Amino acid sequence: MNFIFLLTGVLLVFVIAFFISNNRKQIKYKRILIMLAVQIILVYFMMNTSIGLIVITKVGVFFEKLMEIADSGIQFVFGGMVNKGATTFFFVALLPLVFMSVLIGILNYIKVLPFMIKYIGLGLSKITGMGKLESYFAVSTAALGQPEVFLTIIKQIPLLSPKRLYTICTSAMSAVSMAMVGAYMTMLEPKYVVTAVVLNIFSALIVANIINPYDLDDQEDLIQIEENDRVPFFQMVGDSVMDGFKIVIIVAAMLLGFISLMELINVIFLGVFNISFQTVIGYIFAPIAFVMGIPWAEAIQAGGIMGTKLVTNEFVAMLKFGEISKHLSDKTIAIVSVYLVSFANFGTVGIVSGSIKSISEKQGSYVAKFSLKLLLGATLASVISGTIMGIVM
């Protein structure tokens, strides 16, 4: 039965992506099938083998330990502000991002992260058949996040064709940064977060191959990674601290605004239509949730969470999901959890477009033109990742 839903979920994505494809005749079906096969193998390895379960468990424990280490700094600065035994999302999930940002900065500084990204990207290009730049970017965006990841290819962005630009922007919206992973693990099961990070790399490239197929010659595929001027170590640490704190404040502000806005919309819908806005979204997304493998009895609730993520952001959706997940089956929890781990929402379109525009006015205009198609592609990538997760539950 799980493989039937694998077919229905992937078929839904293919039909939608095929309908809006820029060049249907150039779609590389073999390339797509190879990436789907790799995803299935990876998800079975991670979820159904003792070695795979040990690996993702260890990764989860590693990030939990990092969050504990981050808490030592939080307690020193903010200790006593929260009653004993109580938890506050700002302290538990957001403030640790400051320490995670510093850790990423150090790994970048000592060249460990660039080395891993480069060679994992090269390996990925051999598997996917995509260009070296696209594969490098797909891996690096999962580590660095946005908008920082665009700075690593700042010299090449003005030279990219609109097609290649679409592919890297889809990857940027479909992946999540390593700094965010720890925060997500406070709201979702760590094993689902780890699995989603891996699956999303391939899902974004699959969707891009359908919506935006193209071939490259050797000259176009040359990759030049931007090397920033090396600053003193402690200056880098200080810059990373400030970058992490900026992320915390931005996310906190977005949550304040979006959650309040959602509550306002719910009040209006309940007062006028006697139904909550989330329930309305749930009915719209329920068929999508069902073809992904979620039982129909839970499809409306799951669809409401999926829709909430699209119109607000993943943090709002994860918090809402935490309120209802205890009443859902393990399969629904797994599929929705993986679906939620990405940046595919309306707000991120603005971040991506603004980041590109700050580097190249012309390229930023291109991104603005295909922004809705970009959001649709990133959302379809999340659907593929969630569907793949469902086959092992």
VEXKOL-511380 format. One record per residue (C-alpha): residue number from 1; residue in one letter; chain; x, y, z. Coordinates in steps of 0.25 Angstrom, whole numbers. Example, Ala and Ser with C-alpha at 12.3 -4.5 7.8 and 13.67 -1.06 7.14 Angstrom:
VEXKOL-511380
+-----+---------+--------+-------+-------+-------+
| num | residuo | cadena |    xx |    yy |    zz |
+-----+---------+--------+-------+-------+-------+
|   1 |       a |      A |    49 |   -18 |    31 |
|   2 |       s |      A |    55 |    -4 |    29 |
+-----+---------+--------+-------+-------+-------+
***
This chain:
VEXKOL-511380
+-----+---------+--------+-------+-------+-------+
| num | residuo | cadena |    xx |    yy |    zz |
+-----+---------+--------+-------+-------+-------+
|   1 |       m |      A |     0 |     0 |     0 |
|   2 |       n |      A |    11 |     9 |     3 |
|   3 |       f |      A |    17 |     8 |   -11 |
|   4 |       i |      A |     3 |    12 |   -17 |
|   5 |       f |      A |     4 |    25 |    -9 |
|   6 |       l |      A |    18 |    26 |   -14 |
|   7 |       l |      A |    13 |    26 |   -28 |
|   8 |       t |      A |     1 |    35 |   -25 |
|   9 |       g |      A |    10 |    46 |   -18 |
|  10 |       v |      A |    21 |    46 |   -28 |
|  11 |       l |      A |    11 |    46 |   -40 |
|  12 |       l |      A |     4 |    58 |   -34 |
|  13 |       v |      A |    17 |    65 |   -33 |
|  14 |       f |      A |    20 |    61 |   -47 |
|  15 |       v |      A |     7 |    65 |   -53 |
|  16 |       i |      A |     7 |    79 |   -47 |
|  17 |       a |      A |    22 |    81 |   -50 |
|  18 |       f |      A |    20 |    76 |   -65 |
|  19 |       f |      A |     8 |    85 |   -67 |
|  20 |       i |      A |    17 |    98 |   -63 |
|  21 |       s |      A |    30 |    92 |   -69 |
|  22 |       n |      A |    38 |   102 |   -78 |
|  23 |       n |      A |    42 |    91 |   -87 |
|  24 |       r |      A |    35 |    78 |   -86 |
|  25 |       k |      A |    43 |    71 |   -98 |
|  26 |       q |      A |    56 |    73 |   -90 |
|  27 |       i |      A |    52 |    66 |   -77 |
|  28 |       k |      A |    62 |    56 |   -73 |
|  29 |       y |      A |    54 |    44 |   -68 |
|  30 |       k |      A |    66 |    35 |   -66 |
|  31 |       r |      A |    72 |    46 |   -57 |
|  32 |       i |      A |    59 |    47 |   -49 |
|  33 |       l |      A |    57 |    32 |   -47 |
|  34 |       i |      A |    72 |    31 |   -42 |
|  35 |       m |      A |    70 |    42 |   -32 |
|  36 |       l |      A |    56 |    36 |   -27 |
|  37 |       a |      A |    63 |    22 |   -26 |
|  38 |       v |      A |    75 |    29 |   -18 |
|  39 |       q |      A |    64 |    35 |    -8 |
|  40 |       i |      A |    57 |    22 |    -6 |
|  41 |       i |      A |    70 |    15 |    -3 |
|  42 |       l |      A |    74 |    26 |     6 |
|  43 |       v |      A |    61 |    26 |    14 |
|  44 |       y |      A |    61 |    11 |    15 |
|  45 |       f |      A |    76 |    11 |    20 |
|  46 |       m |      A |    73 |    22 |    30 |
|  47 |       m |      A |    60 |    17 |    36 |
|  48 |       n |      A |    60 |     2 |    34 |
|  49 |       t |      A |    74 |    -3 |    36 |
|  50 |       s |      A |    81 |    -3 |    50 |
|  51 |       i |      A |    93 |     4 |    44 |
|  52 |       g |      A |    84 |    15 |    38 |
|  53 |       l |      A |    76 |    17 |    51 |
|  54 |       i |      A |    89 |    18 |    59 |
|  55 |       v |      A |    95 |    28 |    50 |
|  56 |       i |      A |    82 |    37 |    51 |
|  57 |       t |      A |    81 |    35 |    66 |
|  58 |       k |      A |    95 |    39 |    68 |
|  59 |       v |      A |    93 |    52 |    59 |
|  60 |       g |      A |    81 |    55 |    67 |
|  61 |       v |      A |    89 |    53 |    80 |
|  62 |       f |      A |   100 |    61 |    75 |
|  63 |       f |      A |    90 |    73 |    72 |
|  64 |       e |      A |    84 |    71 |    86 |
|  65 |       k |      A |    97 |    72 |    92 |
|  66 |       l |      A |   100 |    85 |    84 |
|  67 |       m |      A |    87 |    91 |    89 |
|  68 |       e |      A |    91 |    87 |   104 |
|  69 |       i |      A |   105 |    94 |   102 |
|  70 |       a |      A |    97 |   106 |    96 |
|  71 |       d |      A |    88 |   106 |   108 |
|  72 |       s |      A |   100 |   109 |   117 |
|  73 |       g |      A |   102 |   123 |   111 |
|  74 |       i |      A |    87 |   125 |   111 |
|  75 |       q |      A |    86 |   122 |   126 |
|  76 |       f |      A |    98 |   131 |   129 |
|  77 |       v |      A |    91 |   143 |   122 |
|  78 |       f |      A |    76 |   140 |   124 |
|  79 |       g |      A |    76 |   131 |   136 |
|  80 |       g |      A |    65 |   133 |   145 |
|  81 |       m |      A |    56 |   140 |   135 |
|  82 |       v |      A |    48 |   127 |   133 |
|  83 |       n |      A |    41 |   119 |   145 |
|  84 |       k |      A |    47 |   106 |   148 |
|  85 |       g |      A |    41 |    95 |   140 |
|  86 |       a |      A |    35 |   105 |   130 |
|  87 |       t |      A |    40 |   106 |   116 |
|  88 |       t |      A |    40 |   118 |   106 |
|  89 |       f |      A |    41 |   116 |    91 |
|  90 |       f |      A |    51 |   128 |    90 |
|  91 |       f |      A |    60 |   122 |   100 |
|  92 |       v |      A |    59 |   107 |    97 |
|  93 |       a |      A |    59 |   108 |    81 |
|  94 |       l |      A |    63 |   122 |    76 |
|  95 |       l |      A |    75 |   126 |    85 |
|  96 |       p |      A |    83 |   114 |    83 |
|  97 |       l |      A |    84 |   119 |    68 |
|  98 |       v |      A |    94 |   129 |    73 |
|  99 |       f |      A |   104 |   117 |    77 |
| 100 |       m |      A |   101 |   109 |    65 |
| 101 |       s |      A |   104 |   121 |    56 |
| 102 |       v |      A |   118 |   122 |    63 |
| 103 |       l |      A |   120 |   107 |    61 |
| 104 |       i |      A |   118 |   108 |    46 |
| 105 |       g |      A |   126 |   121 |    46 |
| 106 |       i |      A |   138 |   113 |    52 |
| 107 |       l |      A |   136 |   101 |    43 |
| 108 |       n |      A |   136 |   110 |    31 |
| 109 |       y |      A |   148 |   118 |    36 |
| 110 |       i |      A |   157 |   105 |    38 |
| 111 |       k |      A |   152 |   100 |    24 |
| 112 |       v |      A |   146 |    88 |    29 |
| 113 |       l |      A |   132 |    92 |    24 |
| 114 |       p |      A |   136 |    97 |    10 |
| 115 |       f |      A |   144 |    84 |     8 |
| 116 |       m |      A |   132 |    75 |    11 |
| 117 |       i |      A |   123 |    83 |     3 |
| 118 |       k |      A |   132 |    83 |    -9 |
| 119 |       y |      A |   134 |    68 |   -10 |
| 120 |       i |      A |   120 |    64 |    -6 |
| 121 |       g |      A |   115 |    74 |   -17 |
| 122 |       l |      A |   124 |    67 |   -27 |
| 123 |       g |      A |   119 |    53 |   -23 |
| 124 |       l |      A |   105 |    58 |   -24 |
| 125 |       s |      A |   107 |    63 |   -38 |
| 126 |       k |      A |   112 |    50 |   -42 |
| 127 |       i |      A |    99 |    43 |   -37 |
| 128 |       t |      A |    89 |    54 |   -42 |
| 129 |       g |      A |    95 |    58 |   -55 |
| 130 |       m |      A |    94 |    72 |   -51 |
| 131 |       g |      A |   104 |    83 |   -53 |
| 132 |       k |      A |   115 |    84 |   -42 |
| 133 |       l |      A |   110 |    98 |   -38 |
| 134 |       e |      A |    96 |    93 |   -36 |
| 135 |       s |      A |   101 |    81 |   -28 |
| 136 |       y |      A |   111 |    90 |   -20 |
| 137 |       f |      A |   100 |   100 |   -17 |
| 138 |       a |      A |    90 |    89 |   -13 |
| 139 |       v |      A |    99 |    84 |    -2 |
| 140 |       s |      A |   105 |    97 |     2 |
| 141 |       t |      A |    91 |   103 |     4 |
| 142 |       a |      A |    87 |    91 |    14 |
| 143 |       a |      A |   100 |    95 |    22 |
| 144 |       l |      A |   100 |   110 |    21 |
| 145 |       g |      A |    86 |   115 |    19 |
| 146 |       q |      A |    81 |   127 |    12 |
| 147 |       p |      A |    85 |   138 |     9 |
| 148 |       e |      A |    99 |   135 |    13 |
| 149 |       v |      A |   100 |   123 |     3 |
| 150 |       f |      A |    98 |   133 |    -9 |
| 151 |       l |      A |   111 |   140 |    -5 |
| 152 |       t |      A |   119 |   127 |    -8 |
| 153 |       i |      A |   116 |   129 |   -23 |
| 154 |       i |      A |   115 |   144 |   -23 |
| 155 |       k |      A |   123 |   145 |   -36 |
| 156 |       q |      A |   115 |   135 |   -44 |
| 157 |       i |      A |   101 |   140 |   -40 |
| 158 |       p |      A |   102 |   151 |   -50 |
| 159 |       l |      A |   106 |   141 |   -61 |
| 160 |       l |      A |    96 |   131 |   -59 |
| 161 |       s |      A |    85 |   128 |   -69 |
| 162 |       p |      A |    70 |   129 |   -64 |
| 163 |       k |      A |    69 |   114 |   -64 |
| 164 |       r |      A |    81 |   112 |   -55 |
| 165 |       l |      A |    77 |   123 |   -46 |
| 166 |       y |      A |    63 |   116 |   -44 |
| 167 |       t |      A |    70 |   103 |   -40 |
| 168 |       i |      A |    79 |   109 |   -29 |
| 169 |       c |      A |    68 |   117 |   -24 |
| 170 |       t |      A |    59 |   105 |   -23 |
| 171 |       s |      A |    70 |    98 |   -15 |
| 172 |       a |      A |    71 |   110 |    -6 |
| 173 |       m |      A |    56 |   109 |    -3 |
| 174 |       s |      A |    56 |    94 |    -1 |
| 175 |       a |      A |    68 |    92 |     8 |
| 176 |       v |      A |    69 |    97 |    23 |
| 177 |       s |      A |    82 |   102 |    29 |
| 178 |       m |      A |    90 |    94 |    39 |
| 179 |       a |      A |    88 |   106 |    49 |
| 180 |       m |      A |    73 |   103 |    48 |
| 181 |       v |      A |    74 |    88 |    50 |
| 182 |       g |      A |    75 |    89 |    65 |
| 183 |       a |      A |    63 |    98 |    67 |
| 184 |       y |      A |    55 |    89 |    58 |
| 185 |       m |      A |    59 |    77 |    67 |
| 186 |       t |      A |    52 |    84 |    79 |
| 187 |       m |      A |    39 |    83 |    72 |
| 188 |       l |      A |    40 |    71 |    63 |
| 189 |       e |      A |    46 |    57 |    65 |
| 190 |       p |      A |    61 |    58 |    62 |
| 191 |       k |      A |    61 |    46 |    52 |
| 192 |       y |      A |    51 |    52 |    43 |
| 193 |       v |      A |    59 |    65 |    43 |
| 194 |       v |      A |    72 |    58 |    39 |
| 195 |       t |      A |    64 |    50 |    28 |
| 196 |       a |      A |    57 |    62 |    23 |
| 197 |       v |      A |    71 |    70 |    21 |
| 198 |       v |      A |    76 |    59 |    13 |
| 199 |       l |      A |    64 |    56 |     4 |
| 200 |       n |      A |    61 |    71 |     1 |
| 201 |       i |      A |    75 |    72 |    -6 |
| 202 |       f |      A |    70 |    62 |   -16 |
| 203 |       s |      A |    55 |    66 |   -16 |
| 204 |       a |      A |    59 |    81 |   -21 |
| 205 |       l |      A |    67 |    75 |   -32 |
| 206 |       i |      A |    56 |    66 |   -37 |
| 207 |       v |      A |    46 |    77 |   -37 |
| 208 |       a |      A |    56 |    86 |   -44 |
| 209 |       n |      A |    59 |    75 |   -55 |
| 210 |       i |      A |    44 |    75 |   -58 |
| 211 |       i |      A |    40 |    90 |   -57 |
| 212 |       n |      A |    53 |    95 |   -62 |
| 213 |       p |      A |    61 |    85 |   -71 |
| 214 |       y |      A |    74 |    89 |   -78 |
| 215 |       d |      A |    87 |    84 |   -83 |
| 216 |       l |      A |   101 |    90 |   -80 |
| 217 |       d |      A |   114 |    90 |   -88 |
| 218 |       d |      A |   127 |    89 |   -81 |
| 219 |       q |      A |   130 |   104 |   -81 |
| 220 |       e |      A |   117 |   107 |   -74 |
| 221 |       d |      A |   119 |    97 |   -64 |
| 222 |       l |      A |   132 |   103 |   -58 |
| 223 |       i |      A |   130 |   106 |   -44 |
| 224 |       q |      A |   137 |   117 |   -36 |
| 225 |       i |      A |   135 |   118 |   -21 |
| 226 |       e |      A |   136 |   131 |   -15 |
| 227 |       e |      A |   147 |   133 |    -5 |
| 228 |       n |      A |   145 |   144 |     5 |
| 229 |       d |      A |   156 |   152 |    11 |
| 230 |       r |      A |   161 |   144 |    23 |
| 231 |       v |      A |   159 |   152 |    36 |
| 232 |       p |      A |   165 |   150 |    49 |
| 233 |       f |      A |   159 |   138 |    57 |
| 234 |       f |      A |   152 |   146 |    68 |
| 235 |       q |      A |   146 |   156 |    58 |
| 236 |       m |      A |   140 |   144 |    51 |
| 237 |       v |      A |   135 |   139 |    64 |
| 238 |       g |      A |   129 |   153 |    68 |
| 239 |       d |      A |   123 |   154 |    54 |
| 240 |       s |      A |   117 |   140 |    55 |
| 241 |       v |      A |   111 |   143 |    68 |
| 242 |       m |      A |   104 |   156 |    63 |
| 243 |       d |      A |    99 |   149 |    50 |
| 244 |       g |      A |    93 |   138 |    59 |
| 245 |       f |      A |    86 |   148 |    68 |
| 246 |       k |      A |    81 |   155 |    56 |
| 247 |       i |      A |    74 |   142 |    51 |
| 248 |       v |      A |    68 |   140 |    65 |
| 249 |       i |      A |    62 |   154 |    65 |
| 250 |       i |      A |    57 |   153 |    51 |
| 251 |       v |      A |    50 |   139 |    54 |
| 252 |       a |      A |    45 |   144 |    67 |
| 253 |       a |      A |    39 |   156 |    60 |
| 254 |       m |      A |    33 |   148 |    49 |
| 255 |       l |      A |    27 |   138 |    59 |
| 256 |       l |      A |    20 |   150 |    67 |
| 257 |       g |      A |    14 |   156 |    54 |
| 258 |       f |      A |    10 |   143 |    47 |
| 259 |       i |      A |     4 |   136 |    59 |
| 260 |       s |      A |    -4 |   148 |    63 |
| 261 |       l |      A |    -8 |   150 |    48 |
| 262 |       m |      A |   -13 |   135 |    48 |
| 263 |       e |      A |   -21 |   137 |    61 |
| 264 |       l |      A |   -27 |   150 |    55 |
| 265 |       i |      A |   -31 |   142 |    42 |
| 266 |       n |      A |   -36 |   131 |    51 |
| 267 |       v |      A |   -45 |   140 |    59 |
| 268 |       i |      A |   -51 |   147 |    46 |
| 269 |       f |      A |   -54 |   133 |    40 |
| 270 |       l |      A |   -60 |   128 |    52 |
| 271 |       g |      A |   -68 |   140 |    54 |
| 272 |       v |      A |   -73 |   141 |    39 |
| 273 |       f |      A |   -73 |   126 |    35 |
| 274 |       n |      A |   -73 |   119 |    48 |
| 275 |       i |      A |   -60 |   111 |    43 |
| 276 |       s |      A |   -45 |   114 |    46 |
| 277 |       f |      A |   -36 |   118 |    35 |
| 278 |       q |      A |   -27 |   106 |    38 |
| 279 |       t |      A |   -39 |    97 |    35 |
| 280 |       v |      A |   -41 |   103 |    22 |
| 281 |       i |      A |   -27 |   102 |    18 |
| 282 |       g |      A |   -28 |    87 |    23 |
| 283 |       y |      A |   -39 |    84 |    13 |
| 284 |       i |      A |   -31 |    90 |     2 |
| 285 |       f |      A |   -18 |    82 |     5 |
| 286 |       a |      A |   -25 |    70 |    10 |
| 287 |       p |      A |   -25 |    63 |    -4 |
| 288 |       i |      A |   -10 |    66 |    -5 |
| 289 |       a |      A |    -8 |    60 |     9 |
| 290 |       f |      A |   -16 |    48 |     5 |
| 291 |       v |      A |    -8 |    45 |    -8 |
| 292 |       m |      A |     5 |    46 |     0 |
| 293 |       g |      A |     0 |    34 |     9 |
| 294 |       i |      A |    -7 |    41 |    20 |
| 295 |       p |      A |   -19 |    34 |    25 |
| 296 |       w |      A |   -32 |    41 |    20 |
| 297 |       a |      A |   -37 |    42 |    35 |
| 298 |       e |      A |   -25 |    51 |    38 |
| 299 |       a |      A |   -23 |    58 |    24 |
| 300 |       i |      A |   -31 |    71 |    28 |
| 301 |       q |      A |   -23 |    73 |    41 |
| 302 |       a |      A |   -10 |    70 |    33 |
| 303 |       g |      A |   -14 |    78 |    22 |
| 304 |       g |      A |   -16 |    90 |    31 |
| 305 |       i |      A |    -2 |    89 |    36 |
| 306 |       m |      A |     4 |    88 |    22 |
| 307 |       g |      A |    -4 |   100 |    17 |
| 308 |       t |      A |     0 |   108 |    30 |
| 309 |       k |      A |    14 |   106 |    26 |
| 310 |       l |      A |    12 |   111 |    12 |
| 311 |       v |      A |     5 |   124 |    16 |
| 312 |       t |      A |    13 |   127 |    29 |
| 313 |       n |      A |    26 |   119 |    31 |
| 314 |       e |      A |    31 |   106 |    36 |
| 315 |       f |      A |    33 |   111 |    51 |
| 316 |       v |      A |    18 |   115 |    52 |
| 317 |       a |      A |    14 |   101 |    46 |
| 318 |       m |      A |    23 |    93 |    55 |
| 319 |       l |      A |    17 |   100 |    67 |
| 320 |       k |      A |     3 |    97 |    62 |
| 321 |       f |      A |     7 |    83 |    59 |
| 322 |       g |      A |    12 |    81 |    73 |
| 323 |       e |      A |    -1 |    84 |    78 |
| 324 |       i |      A |    -9 |    73 |    70 |
| 325 |       s |      A |     2 |    63 |    67 |
| 326 |       k |      A |    -1 |    55 |    80 |
| 327 |       h |      A |   -15 |    51 |    73 |
| 328 |       l |      A |    -9 |    47 |    60 |
| 329 |       s |      A |    -3 |    33 |    55 |
| 330 |       d |      A |    12 |    31 |    54 |
| 331 |       k |      A |    11 |    31 |    39 |
| 332 |       t |      A |     5 |    45 |    38 |
| 333 |       i |      A |    15 |    50 |    48 |
| 334 |       a |      A |    26 |    45 |    40 |
| 335 |       i |      A |    21 |    50 |    27 |
| 336 |       v |      A |    17 |    64 |    32 |
| 337 |       s |      A |    30 |    66 |    40 |
| 338 |       v |      A |    38 |    63 |    27 |
| 339 |       y |      A |    29 |    72 |    19 |
| 340 |       l |      A |    31 |    84 |    29 |
| 341 |       v |      A |    46 |    84 |    29 |
| 342 |       s |      A |    49 |    94 |    18 |
| 343 |       f |      A |    48 |   109 |    15 |
| 344 |       a |      A |    37 |   108 |     5 |
| 345 |       n |      A |    27 |   119 |     8 |
| 346 |       f |      A |    24 |   133 |     3 |
| 347 |       g |      A |    33 |   140 |    12 |
| 348 |       t |      A |    45 |   133 |     7 |
| 349 |       v |      A |    42 |   137 |    -7 |
| 350 |       g |      A |    45 |   151 |    -3 |
| 351 |       i |      A |    58 |   147 |     4 |
| 352 |       v |      A |    63 |   140 |    -8 |
| 353 |       s |      A |    59 |   150 |   -18 |
| 354 |       g |      A |    65 |   161 |    -9 |
| 355 |       s |      A |    78 |   154 |    -7 |
| 356 |       i |      A |    80 |   152 |   -22 |
| 357 |       k |      A |    76 |   166 |   -25 |
| 358 |       s |      A |    86 |   171 |   -15 |
| 359 |       i |      A |    97 |   164 |   -24 |
| 360 |       s |      A |    91 |   167 |   -38 |
| 361 |       e |      A |    79 |   176 |   -41 |
| 362 |       k |      A |    76 |   169 |   -54 |
| 363 |       q |      A |    77 |   155 |   -48 |
| 364 |       g |      A |    68 |   160 |   -36 |
| 365 |       s |      A |    57 |   164 |   -47 |
| 366 |       y |      A |    58 |   150 |   -53 |
| 367 |       v |      A |    55 |   144 |   -39 |
| 368 |       a |      A |    44 |   153 |   -37 |
| 369 |       k |      A |    37 |   149 |   -50 |
| 370 |       f |      A |    37 |   134 |   -47 |
| 371 |       s |      A |    35 |   136 |   -31 |
| 372 |       l |      A |    22 |   128 |   -31 |
| 373 |       k |      A |    27 |   117 |   -40 |
| 374 |       l |      A |    39 |   117 |   -30 |
| 375 |       l |      A |    30 |   115 |   -18 |
| 376 |       l |      A |    22 |   104 |   -25 |
| 377 |       g |      A |    34 |    97 |   -29 |
| 378 |       a |      A |    40 |    97 |   -14 |
| 379 |       t |      A |    26 |    93 |    -9 |
| 380 |       l |      A |    26 |    81 |   -19 |
| 381 |       a |      A |    40 |    77 |   -14 |
| 382 |       s |      A |    34 |    77 |     0 |
| 383 |       v |      A |    23 |    68 |    -5 |
| 384 |       i |      A |    33 |    58 |   -11 |
| 385 |       s |      A |    41 |    57 |     2 |
| 386 |       g |      A |    29 |    55 |    11 |
| 387 |       t |      A |    24 |    44 |     1 |
| 388 |       i |      A |    37 |    37 |     1 |
| 389 |       m |      A |    37 |    37 |    16 |
| 390 |       g |      A |    23 |    30 |    16 |
| 391 |       i |      A |    28 |    18 |     9 |
| 392 |       v |      A |    36 |    13 |    21 |
| 393 |       m |      A |    25 |    16 |    32 |
+-----+---------+--------+-------+-------+-------+
***
